[in-house]
Structures are given as C-alpha cells and as structure tokens.
Amino acid sequence: MARLAEQVQGERAARIALSMIAEPDDAATGRVLARAGGVETLRLIESDDPAPGLARADALLWRERLAARITSDLLDRMAQA
C-alpha cells in the first residue's frame, strides 16, 4: 500500500488528513506542522527521519500514536468531508 503522503495531493488535503488522525490541539503535531508543513508532516509520520521540533523519543511516540490512526478508508473519509 502506498504511503498516505504519496496519495494526498497538496497542502490543503494534507492538513485535512492530519485533522482526521491527530487530536485537536495536539502539541507534537503542531510543532512538526509549523516547521515542516502538512505534506512533510504526513511523510514524517510514516518515516524514521528526524521530526523537527521533537526529541527522538517523543517522535517515536508521536509516530506510533498517529500511524495507528491511518486506516485504509481514510482517503474515502477525506473525500466525504
């Protein structure tokens, strides 16, 4: 299966996806998003690259938490939103 960041087209769609997998006011996602933008934040969730604004341990927990919320129907839910 292709990674989510490869399937999402553009910053707006990336931010919609992030709003569906991250809790409102998620500080970790907010820090990464502010430094990297939406598309790159999605890519970072599914990679092992350093996440700007997060310590390594925090990035591991952040990825684990958000990656679990990326479901196969996410793109369909985005299209309905």
C-alpha positions in Angstrom: 0.0 0.0 0.0 1.3 3.5 -0.9 2.1 5.8 1.9 -0.5 8.4 2.8 1.8 11.3 1.9 2.1 9.9 -1.6 -1.6 9.7 -2.0 -2.6 13.1 -0.7 -2.3 16.0 -3.2 -1.4 19.4 -1.8 -1.1 21.2 1.5 -4.9 21.6 2.0 -5.5 17.8 1.6 -2.6 17.0 3.9 -4.0 19.3 6.6 -7.4 17.7 6.2 -5.8 14.2 6.7 -3.9 15.5 9.7 -7.1 16.8 11.2 -8.6 13.4 10.9 -5.7 11.5 12.6 -4.5 14.0 15.2 -6.3 15.1 18.2 -7.3 18.8 18.3 -4.5 20.9 19.9 -2.0 18.0 19.6 1.1 19.9 20.6 3.6 17.5 18.9 1.8 17.6 15.6 1.5 21.3 15.8 5.3 21.7 16.4 6.1 19.5 13.4 3.4 21.1 11.2 4.7 24.6 12.0 8.2 23.7 10.9 7.6 21.3 8.0 4.2 21.9 6.6 1.3 19.5 6.1 2.7 17.2 3.3 6.0 16.8 5.0 4.3 16.1 8.4 2.4 13.3 6.8 5.6 11.9 5.3 7.3 12.1 8.6 4.6 10.1 10.4 5.4 7.2 8.1 9.2 7.5 8.2 12.1 7.2 10.5 13.5 10.6 9.7 14.0 13.1 12.5 10.9 15.1 13.2 11.6 18.8 13.6 10.7 20.1 17.0 10.5 16.7 18.6 13.1 14.8 20.6 13.8 11.3 19.2 11.7 9.5 22.0 8.8 12.0 21.5 8.9 11.5 17.8 8.7 7.7 18.2 5.6 8.0 20.4 4.1 10.6 18.1 4.5 8.3 15.1 3.2 5.3 16.9 0.1 7.2 18.0 -0.7 8.8 14.6 0.3 5.9 12.4 -2.3 3.7 14.2 -5.0 6.1 13.1 -4.1 5.9 9.4 -6.7 3.4 8.2 -7.4 2.1 4.7 -10.6 4.1 4.5 -9.0 7.5 5.4 -8.9 8.7 1.8 -12.6 7.9 1.3 -13.5 9.7 4.6 -11.5 12.7 3.4 -13.4 12.7 0.1 -16.7 12.8 2.0 -15.6 15.6 4.3 
